[in-house]
Amino acid sequence: MTTEGTLPAAIRPGPVSLRVSDLERVIRFYEDVLGLEARAVGDDRAVLAAGEMPVVVLREEATARPRGDDETGLFHTTLLVPSRAALGDALERIERRWRLEGTADHVVSEALYLSDPEGNGIEVYRDRPREAWPVADDGTVGIGTEALDVEGVRSAGGGRDGIPDATTVGHVHLEVSSLALAREFYVDTVGFGLKHRADGALFVAAGGYHHHLGLNVWRRRSEPPQGRGLERVEFVVPDTEGPAALRTRLEEAGHATSSAEDGGGFETTDPDGIRIRFRRTTPADRTG
């Protein structure tokens, strides 16, 4: 089992791009319920940010059909908040302004679950300190699913209405058609380490994190994403040589790549046709 992988340790998820049918309505949700701020709003596009950090990119396509029940794509994107107090504030906003769909204590983290107005899954979570994570001798991480102390999280809130600037995309969880193909692509070729297995799911990461990507086959989806929902997943590689080496590795393994239209790294697709962009950190990594 590969637990550490070959990617730079500081790789992290970038903003998640979503295709939506009603841009204004979805913007209001991410602002009012999650506390993000709309930046760079255009006729058919908006960037939702925590401080100056882009978190979600929305692109309106009014004629796009709803995501099919058989389509792979997004299980949920995440907002990783920096403290339990911030999680408590998020819980208060969700309960007051929207619908909380679930909660969980994952041992390494505490999580809240909900969906945006167009059905895109969202997890808001905070990590426990790394020294408290149950890490096995082989480097795998003991991610669990236990009952969340909801009252404890609620009481930790500090009454803040917005979301902290330090909030980031902690990980992205995808629905794929085959765990074997997903592992071959994301672990063997891209270079993430395999950190945890669960029934019907894999969790992979770089740099010892519990997971930067979740991959599951729970709903037995089998077709590429075509309707509304996930448009692209992005990863930021801080090593200036990292994206070039990764692109070479992908091409040598037979995966087509293309330079991003805006010059920001390169794109490829995974075995399910999910678009993945890799780029290095630049000053443009901020919304300004």
N, C-alpha and C positions, 0 to 999 in steps of 0.2 A: 504494500500500500504506500503510495506517495503522499506524504503529509505536508511537506514544505513547498514543493514545486520549484519552478525555475524563474518565476517572475520577480521583478524588484519588490522588496518587502514593503515599500511605501506606495504601491499601486492602490488606487481607491476608485470606487464608482463615481462617475460624473453625473450630471443631470439626466433624468429619464425623460425621453420624448414620447408624448402621447398624441394620438390622432383623435380629435373630439368633434362632435357635431354642433355644439353650442358653446362657443368660446366664452362669451360673457358669463353664462351661468357657472361654468366650471371655474373661471377665475374667481368669482365671488366665493365659491366653496373653499378654494385653497387659501384665500385671504381671511374669510370670516371664521371658518372652522379650524383651520390648521395654523393660522397666524402668519402665513407667508406674505410677501409683498410682491405685487405685480411690477415687473420691470420690462422695458423694451417691448411695450405693447404695440402691435400693429394691426392692420386690418384682419389678418388671419393667423396671428402668432403672438404668443406672450411667454415671457420667462418669469417663473415664480421663484423668489429667492428668500433665503434667510440672511439678513444683512446684505452683503454683497455676493454671497455664494449662491449660484444657480442650483436649484434643486429639481424643478420640473419645467419642461418646455412643452407648451401646448400649441398644436397646429390645428386650426379649424378646417374641416372638410365636411361641409354640410350634407353632401350627398353620400358620404361613406355609410355603408350598411352596418348594422350592429355586428359585433363579433359573434361568429358562429360557435355553437356548442362543441364543435370538433376542432376548433382552431387552437394551436399552441400560442404561446405568448406570455403575457404578464399574469403571474399569480398575485404578487403584490410588489409595490415599491415601498421604500421606507424613509422615514425621517428619524435619524439618530440624534436624540437630544442629549445635552451634556450632563444632566443631573436628574435625580428623582423628583426634585422640585419642579423642573420643567415638564416632566412627565405628568405630574399632578395637575399642573396648569392646563396641559393638553387634554387631560381627562375631563376637567371641568368644562372646557369649551365644547368638546365633542358631546357631552351629555346635555349641555344647555342649548346647543345650536344644531345638532345633527343626530345621528344614531350610532351608538356603540354596538358593534357586532360581536365582539369577543375580547377576551383578555387571556394572557398566559404568563406564567413564570417559566422561562426557559433555562433556568439555573445560571446561565451566563448573562442573562438580560431579563428585563421586565417589559412586557409588550401590550399594546392596545391595538385593536383591529377595527377597521371600518372600510367603507367604499365611497368613492366620489360619486357625483350625480350620474355618471355614465357607466358605473359598475366597475371601475378600475380599483383593485384592491390596494389598501394602504396599511402599513404597520408603522406605528409610532412607538419607539422603544428607547430605553436607556440601558447601557452596558453596566454590569457590575465590574469592579476593578479586576484587571487581568489576573492578579495573584489569587483571586477567589475562584477562577474558572477551574473545573476539574479536567486537567490535562493528563492523559495516559502516558505511559513510558514511550509509546510509539508516536507521540505527538498529536494524536486525535483528541478532540475536545468533546466532553460529555454534555452536549446540548440535550436538554430534557423538555418536557411539557408538564407543568404542574399548575395548580390553582394559584392565581395571582392574589396577593394581599391588596385587594382593590381599596379598602378603607385606608390602608397604610399609604398607598400612592396618593389617594385623594387628599389626605391630611398633610402630605408633604408639599402640596402646592403652595406657591407664594403669592397667588393672585395676579400674576403677570398675564396680560391679554395677548401680547405678541409672542413670537417664538424666538429663542435666543439666537444671536448671530452665529454661534458656534455649531448650529445644527447642520448636519450633512446628510447625504444619502449613505446610509451605513452598509446596506446590501440590496441586492435585487433578487427576487425569487421568481423563477420562470417555470412555466408548464411546458414540458417537452414530451416527445412521443416515445423516446427510448432512453433509458438511463445508460445503457451500454454505449450508444452513439454519443450521448452528452459527455460521458466520461472520456471517451476517446478524443473528443474535440477539446473540451475545457481543461482537462487534466493532462492527457498525454501530449497534446499539441500546443495549446495556448500556454500551459504551464502552471495552472493553479494547483495547489496542494489539496488532497482529499482529507478533509478534517472530521467529517462525521457521516455516518450512514444511518438511515432510518427506513422504515417500511415504505418502499416506493419513492425514496428521496435520497439525494446526495447533497452534501454541503461542502463547498470548496472555497479556498481562500489563499492569500499570500501573506507572508510576514507574520505567521502565527495567529492571525485573527480567527475568530470562530467560524465566520463565513462571509465572503463577499458575494457569493452567488448561492442561492438555493435552486435545486432542480428536482421537479417531481413529476410523476406520472399518475397522480391520484385520480384524475378525471378522465384518463384514457383518451386524451386529445391526440389527433393524428394528422391534421392538415396544417399547412403554413398559415401564419397570421395574414389576413386580408382585409378584415373589417376594421371598425373603430378599436381603439385601445393602443397597445404598445406599437410605437413606430421604430424606436431604436434604444438600445442600451449603450452606455458609454463608460469607458474606463480611462482614467488619467494616469499616465506612467511618468513619474518624475525624472527618471533616468533618461537623458537625451538620446542615449543609444538604444534604450529599451524598445521603443516602437519599431525601429528599423530591424532589430534582431528578431522581434516577434513576427514582423511581416515576412521576413525571409523564411522563418520556420513554418509559417502557415502555407506559404506558396510551395515550399519543398514538400509539404504533406498533401499537396493537391487542392488547396483551398484558394479560390480566386479572391483577390483583394483589389481595391480601387482607392485612389487618393480622394479624400473628402473634398467636396466642392468648394468649401471655404478655406481649404489649405490646412485644416486642423487634423492632421494625422491621416489615418486610413480606415477603411471599412471592409468588413467581410460579413458573411452570413454563417450561422451555425447550421447543423444538419437539419434543423426544422425551418430554415429560412428566416430566422430572427436576425435582424441587422445589429451588428456589434461594431462600435467605433472605438479605436484606441488612439490616443494622442498624448503628447507630452505636455507637462505643465507649462503654461505661458502666462504673461500678464493678462491676456484675454480670458483667463480662467475665471475672472470676476465679471460681474454684470456690467461694470462701468467700462 
